[in-house]
Amino acid sequence: MAGAVGADTFDRLFAGIRFDRLDGTMLYAFAKDEEIASDIEDGYSIYIAAVASRVLKRQVDVVVVMPKVLQ
């Protein structure tokens, strides 16, 4: 992801992200706050799903990113 989005964007958005669980084809993650969670989900969830599918060797269709305060 860092290579695709650049170092500054990666550090701003993905620092501290925690991928929590896979439920069917949905991957749940927690980000620093609501704004960052929204930015990741809106702008990068499709890319995260593709990478996660390859890493996990399971289909990931949807990435849900929530702020850590909801964990």
DSSP file (Angstrom, degrees, kcal/mol; ACC not computed):
  #  RESIDUE AA STRUCTURE BP1 BP2  ACC     N-H-->O    O-->H-N    N-H-->O    O-->H-N    TCO  KAPPA ALPHA  PHI   PSI    X-CA   Y-CA   Z-CA
    1    1 A M     >        0   0    0      0, 0.0     4,-2.6     0, 0.0     5,-0.4   0.000 360.0 360.0 360.0 -39.3    0.0    0.0    0.0
    2    2 A A  H  >  +     0   0    0      1,-0.3     4,-2.0     2,-0.2     8,-0.2   0.896 360.0  49.7 -59.6 -40.2    2.8    2.4    0.8
    3    3 A G  H  4 S+     0   0    0      1,-0.2    -1,-0.3     2,-0.2     4,-0.1   0.836 114.2  45.3 -67.0 -32.0    4.2    2.2   -2.7
    4    4 A A  H  4 S+     0   0    0     -3,-0.3    -2,-0.2     1,-0.1    -1,-0.2   0.858 124.4  29.1 -80.4 -37.0    0.8    2.8   -4.2
    5    5 A V  H  < S-     0   0    0     -4,-2.6     4,-0.4     1,-0.1    -2,-0.2   0.611 110.2-112.4-102.4 -13.6   -0.4    5.7   -2.0
    6    6 A G     X  -     0   0    0     -4,-2.0     4,-2.5    -5,-0.4     5,-0.2   0.056  29.4 -84.3  92.4 153.5    3.0    7.3   -1.2
    7    7 A A  H  > S+     0   0    0      1,-0.2     4,-2.8     2,-0.2     5,-0.2   0.895 123.2  49.8 -62.3 -45.2    4.7    7.6    2.2
    8    8 A D  H  > S+     0   0    0      2,-0.2     4,-2.2     1,-0.2    -1,-0.2   0.932 115.2  42.9 -63.2 -46.3    3.0   10.7    3.5
    9    9 A T  H  > S+     0   0    0     -4,-0.4     4,-2.7     2,-0.2     5,-0.4   0.908 114.2  51.9 -65.9 -41.9   -0.5    9.4    2.7
   10   10 A F  H  X>S+     0   0    0     -4,-2.5     4,-2.7     1,-0.2     5,-0.5   0.943 111.4  46.5 -59.5 -48.2    0.4    6.0    4.1
   11   11 A D  H  X5S+     0   0    0     -4,-2.8     4,-0.7     1,-0.2    -1,-0.2   0.892 115.1  47.0 -62.2 -40.0    1.7    7.4    7.3
   12   12 A R  H  <5S+     0   0    0     -4,-2.2    -2,-0.2    -5,-0.2    -1,-0.2   0.911 126.2  25.4 -68.9 -42.9   -1.4    9.7    7.8
   13   13 A L  H  <5S+     0   0    0     -4,-2.7    19,-0.3    -5,-0.2    -2,-0.2   0.880 126.7  37.2 -91.8 -41.3   -4.0    7.0    7.0
   14   14 A F  H ><5S+     0   0    0     -4,-2.7     3,-1.7    -5,-0.4     2,-0.4   0.511  77.7 114.7-101.0  -4.6   -2.5    3.6    7.8
   15   15 A A  T 3<<S+     0   0    0     -4,-0.7    17,-0.3    -5,-0.5    -4,-0.0  -0.526  93.9   6.5 -65.2 122.8   -0.4    4.3   10.9
   16   16 A G  T 3  S+     0   0    0     -2,-0.4    -1,-0.3     1,-0.3    -2,-0.1   0.472  88.5 150.5  85.6   1.7   -2.1    2.3   13.7
   17   17 A I    <   -     0   0    0     -3,-1.7     2,-0.5    14,-0.1    -1,-0.3  -0.411  28.9-159.0 -66.5 144.0   -4.7    0.5   11.6
   18   18 A R  E     -A   30   0A   0     12,-2.7    12,-2.7    -2,-0.1     2,-0.6  -0.976  10.8-146.5-129.3 119.4   -5.7   -2.9   13.0
   19   19 A F  E     -A   29   0A   0     -2,-0.5    10,-0.3    10,-0.2     3,-0.1  -0.765  23.3-179.0 -85.0 120.4   -7.2   -5.5   10.8
   20   20 A D  E     -     0   0A   0      8,-2.6     2,-0.3    -2,-0.6     9,-0.2   0.953  43.5 -25.9 -93.1 -58.7   -9.6   -7.3   13.2
   21   21 A R  E     -A   28   0A   0      7,-1.0     7,-3.0     2,-0.0     2,-0.5  -0.990  42.3-125.0-159.1 161.2  -11.4  -10.2   11.6
   22   22 A L  E     -A   27   0A   0     -2,-0.3     2,-0.6     5,-0.2     5,-0.2  -0.971  22.3-175.1-113.4 123.6  -12.8  -11.7    8.4
   23   23 A D  E >   -A   26   0A   0      3,-3.2     3,-1.9    -2,-0.5     2,-0.6  -0.914  66.8 -51.8-121.6 101.5  -16.5  -12.6    8.5
   24   24 A G  T 3  S-     0   0    0     -2,-0.6    -2,-0.0     1,-0.3     0, 0.0  -0.600 123.6 -22.7  67.9-116.6  -17.4  -14.3    5.3
   25   25 A T  T 3  S+     0   0    0     -2,-0.6    36,-2.4    35,-0.1    37,-2.0   0.168 118.7 100.6-109.5  16.5  -16.1  -12.0    2.6
   26   26 A M  E <   -Ab  23  62A   0     -3,-1.9    -3,-3.2    35,-0.2     2,-0.5  -0.903  55.6-158.7-107.0 126.9  -16.1   -8.9    4.8
   27   27 A L  E     -Ab  22  63A   0     35,-2.9    37,-2.8    -2,-0.5     2,-0.4  -0.900   9.1-153.9-103.4 126.9  -12.8   -7.7    6.4
   28   28 A Y  E     +Ab  21  64A   0     -7,-3.0    -8,-2.6    -2,-0.5    -7,-1.0  -0.843  17.9 172.6-103.9 137.1  -13.2   -5.5    9.5
   29   29 A A  E     -Ab  19  65A   0     35,-2.6    37,-2.7    -2,-0.4     2,-0.4  -0.948  23.0-139.9-139.0 158.6  -10.5   -3.0   10.5
   30   30 A F  E     -Ab  18  66A   0    -12,-2.7   -12,-2.7    -2,-0.3     2,-0.2  -0.983  19.3-170.0-122.6 132.9  -10.1   -0.2   13.0
   31   31 A A  E     - b   0  67A   0     35,-2.6    37,-2.3    -2,-0.4   -15,-0.1  -0.662  39.6 -91.6-116.3 172.4   -8.4    3.1   12.3
   32   32 A K  S    S-     0   0    0    -19,-0.3     2,-0.3   -17,-0.3    37,-0.2   0.871  96.0 -16.4 -53.4 -49.4   -7.3    6.0   14.4
   33   33 A D  S  > S-     0   0    0     34,-0.1     4,-2.6    35,-0.1     5,-0.2  -0.886  75.2 -86.1-151.1 179.4  -10.5    8.1   14.2
   34   34 A E  H  > S+     0   0    0     -2,-0.3     4,-2.3     1,-0.2     5,-0.2   0.878 121.0  51.2 -62.9 -41.0  -13.7    8.5   12.3
   35   35 A E  H  > S+     0   0    0      2,-0.2     4,-2.4     1,-0.2    -1,-0.2   0.928 113.6  43.7 -64.3 -45.6  -12.2   10.8    9.6
   36   36 A I  H  > S+     0   0    0      2,-0.2     4,-2.7     1,-0.2     5,-0.2   0.908 112.0  53.5 -67.7 -41.3   -9.3    8.5    8.9
   37   37 A A  H  X S+     0   0    0     -4,-2.6     4,-2.5     1,-0.2    -2,-0.2   0.917 111.4  46.6 -57.9 -43.7  -11.6    5.4    8.9
   38   38 A S  H  X S+     0   0    0     -4,-2.3     4,-2.8     2,-0.2     5,-0.3   0.912 111.5  50.6 -65.5 -43.7  -13.9    7.1    6.4
   39   39 A D  H  X S+     0   0    0     -4,-2.4     4,-2.3     2,-0.2     5,-0.3   0.911 113.5  45.7 -61.5 -43.0  -11.0    8.2    4.2
   40   40 A I  H  X>S+     0   0    0     -4,-2.7     4,-2.6     2,-0.2     5,-0.8   0.947 115.6  45.4 -65.6 -48.4   -9.6    4.6    4.1
   41   41 A E  H  X5S+     0   0    0     -4,-2.5     4,-0.7    -5,-0.2    -2,-0.2   0.914 118.7  41.9 -63.3 -43.6  -13.0    3.0    3.5
   42   42 A D  H  <5S+     0   0    0     -4,-2.8    -1,-0.2    -5,-0.2    -2,-0.2   0.880 128.2  26.4 -71.9 -38.5  -13.9    5.5    0.7
   43   43 A G  H  <5S+     0   0    0     -4,-2.3    -3,-0.2    -5,-0.3    -2,-0.2   0.718 132.6  20.7-101.6 -21.8  -10.6    5.7   -1.0
   44   44 A Y  H  X5S+     0   0    0     -4,-2.6     4,-2.5    -5,-0.3     3,-0.4   0.439  83.3 101.4-132.3  -0.4   -8.7    2.5   -0.5
   45   45 A S  H  X<S+     0   0    0     -5,-0.8     4,-2.6    -4,-0.7     5,-0.2   0.853  84.5  55.3 -61.8 -34.3  -11.0   -0.3    0.5
   46   46 A I  H  > S+     0   0    0      2,-0.2     4,-1.6     1,-0.2    -1,-0.2   0.896 111.3  44.6 -64.9 -38.3  -11.0   -1.8   -3.0
   47   47 A Y  H  > S+     0   0    0     -3,-0.4     4,-2.4     2,-0.2    -2,-0.2   0.890 112.5  51.0 -71.9 -40.5   -7.2   -2.0   -2.9
   48   48 A I  H  X S+     0   0    0     -4,-2.5     4,-3.2     1,-0.2     5,-0.2   0.913 108.8  52.6 -62.3 -42.1   -7.1   -3.4    0.6
   49   49 A A  H  X S+     0   0    0     -4,-2.6     4,-2.3    -5,-0.2    11,-0.3   0.903 109.7  48.7 -60.2 -41.9   -9.6   -6.1   -0.4
   50   50 A A  H  X S+     0   0    0     -4,-1.6     4,-1.6     2,-0.2    -2,-0.2   0.928 115.2  43.3 -65.2 -45.2   -7.4   -7.1   -3.3
   51   51 A V  H  X S+     0   0    0     -4,-2.4     4,-2.6     1,-0.2    -2,-0.2   0.926 114.2  50.5 -66.4 -44.6   -4.3   -7.3   -1.2
   52   52 A A  H  X S+     0   0    0     -4,-3.2     4,-3.2     1,-0.2     6,-0.3   0.885 106.5  55.6 -62.0 -39.1   -6.1   -9.1    1.7
   53   53 A S  H  X>S+     0   0    0     -4,-2.3     4,-1.1    -5,-0.2     5,-0.8   0.907 111.9  43.5 -59.8 -41.6   -7.5  -11.7   -0.7
   54   54 A R  H  <5S+     0   0    0     -4,-1.6    -2,-0.2     2,-0.2    -1,-0.2   0.918 117.7  44.2 -70.1 -43.2   -4.0  -12.5   -1.9
   55   55 A V  H  <5S+     0   0    0     -4,-2.6    -2,-0.2     1,-0.2    -3,-0.2   0.928 121.7  37.3 -67.7 -45.5   -2.5  -12.6    1.5
   56   56 A L  H  <5S-     0   0    0     -4,-3.2    -1,-0.2     2,-0.2    -2,-0.2   0.624  98.3-133.9 -82.8 -13.6   -5.3  -14.5    3.2
   57   57 A K  T  <5S+     0   0    0     -4,-1.1     2,-0.3    -5,-0.3    -3,-0.2   0.855  74.5 102.6  57.3  36.1   -5.9  -16.8    0.2
   58   58 A R  S   <S-     0   0    0     -5,-0.8     2,-0.3    -6,-0.3    -1,-0.3  -0.978  83.6 -94.5-142.2 150.4   -9.6  -16.1    0.7
   59   59 A Q        -     0   0    0     -2,-0.3     2,-0.5    -3,-0.1    -9,-0.1  -0.505  35.5-171.9 -70.2 127.4  -12.0  -13.8   -1.2
   60   60 A V        +     0   0    0    -11,-0.3    -7,-0.2    -2,-0.3   -34,-0.2  -0.981  14.7 163.6-118.9 116.2  -12.4  -10.4    0.4
   61   61 A D        +     0   0    0    -36,-2.4     2,-0.4    -2,-0.5   -35,-0.2   0.757  63.2  34.5-101.0 -32.0  -15.2   -8.4   -1.2
   62   62 A V  E     -b   26   0A   0    -37,-2.0   -35,-2.9   -13,-0.1     2,-0.5  -0.981  58.1-160.9-132.9 136.0  -15.9   -5.6    1.4
   63   63 A V  E     -b   27   0A   0     -2,-0.4     2,-0.6   -37,-0.2   -35,-0.2  -0.977   9.2-165.4-116.3 121.6  -13.6   -3.8    3.8
   64   64 A V  E     -b   28   0A   0    -37,-2.8   -35,-2.6    -2,-0.5     2,-0.5  -0.931   5.0-168.0-107.9 120.6  -15.4   -2.1    6.7
   65   65 A V  E     +b   29   0A   0     -2,-0.6   -35,-0.2   -37,-0.2   -24,-0.1  -0.945   8.2 179.5-115.1 123.3  -13.2    0.4    8.5
   66   66 A M  E     -b   30   0A   0    -37,-2.7   -35,-2.6    -2,-0.5     2,-0.1  -0.843  34.2 -99.4-118.7 154.8  -14.4    1.8   11.9
   67   67 A P  E >   -b   31   0A   0      0, 0.0     3,-2.1     0, 0.0   -35,-0.2  -0.447  34.3-116.8 -70.1 148.8  -12.8    4.2   14.3
   68   68 A K  G >  S+     0   0    0    -37,-2.3     3,-1.8     1,-0.3   -36,-0.1   0.741 109.5  73.2 -59.4 -23.7  -11.1    2.7   17.3
   69   69 A V  G 3  S+     0   0    0      1,-0.3    -1,-0.3   -37,-0.2   -37,-0.1   0.721  94.0  55.1 -64.6 -18.5  -13.5    4.3   19.7
   70   70 A L  G <         0   0    0     -3,-2.1    -1,-0.3     1,-0.2    -2,-0.2   0.413 360.0 360.0 -92.4   1.2  -16.1    1.8   18.5
   71   71 A Q    <         0   0    0     -3,-1.8    -1,-0.2    -4,-0.2    -2,-0.1   0.485 360.0 360.0 -81.4 360.0  -14.0   -1.3   19.3
